[in-house]
């Protein structure tokens, strides 16, 4: 009966089950479900995800109530995910090989730079249900470097790395260092030429004209 009540509230029939609103976060959770197109087939699943949402909301409220923080956070599609579900998306791997380390010359470097205001950062992207964060970190780095050099911000393809970097594992994770090295032999394609699919696929970079290449890759130490 409770599940029917909660489902009914989605249709705006709040008087049908007034006990539904005993929890102050219920409207926010229902709104969250609508926003991200979430549906739950059982009462148990609904309650489980609602509990996760409440825990996440408590963390959000604590962060936002800290006057020392210069930022604010909010709910997103991960607010009802378990830690295990979230960790499946964290696919960056650390290489065990010895990597060349170059010391960073900090002479004349400003204390801070907001590269968003200088046109070197694209909007936030969504990797979907694919552990390709390593590819997104690499394309973002290359987009920024290219923008600083050419004053033109490109939208590069993560799917190209997922499909074509044979030293990594696509949606099962990868090595950012190796992915940058991939661009030493193949140029980076644009997103519009090699669209993101959030799934492993066959490499098709030869079908698109590459835009950006990498001359050298190194580990930087300050």
Secondary structure, DSSP 8 states (H G I E B T S, - for coil): -HHHHHHHHTTT-GGGGGGGGGSTTHHHHHHHHHHHT---SSHHHHHHHHHHHHHHHHHHHHHHT-TT-S------GGGG--HHHHHTT--B----S---EEE---TT--S---TTTTT--------TTS--HHHHHHHHHHHHHHHHHHS----B-HHHHHHH-TTS-GGG-B-HHHHHHHTTTS-B-BTTTS---SS-----GGGS---B--S---EEE-
